[in-house]
Every structure is written in structure tokens, then in C-alpha cells.
């Protein structure tokens, strides 16, 4: 997965043509999250 940023052990990544809604992934050690981006 392409990395957008890496800092303090946290890796932020985002795929260009992934499923909707737009979102990014963050990982820190064994912890992982997916954060949706909603536009109003």
C-alpha cells in the first residue's frame, strides 16, 4: 500500500482506486485503523 507519511512509528497510507467512501489507513505496531473521509 502506498505510504503518504511515516512519523513516530505511525504509517499513513492510501490507495488510489480502493472502495468507497474515500478513506486512509494508519498503522502503529500491531494496531491498524481505517478512517473514512466524508465531504459535505
Beta strands, then each sheet from edge to edge (+ up, - down):
strand 1: 3-7
strand 2: 10-13
strand 3: 23-28
strand 4: 31-36
sheet 1: 1+ 2- 3+ 4-
end
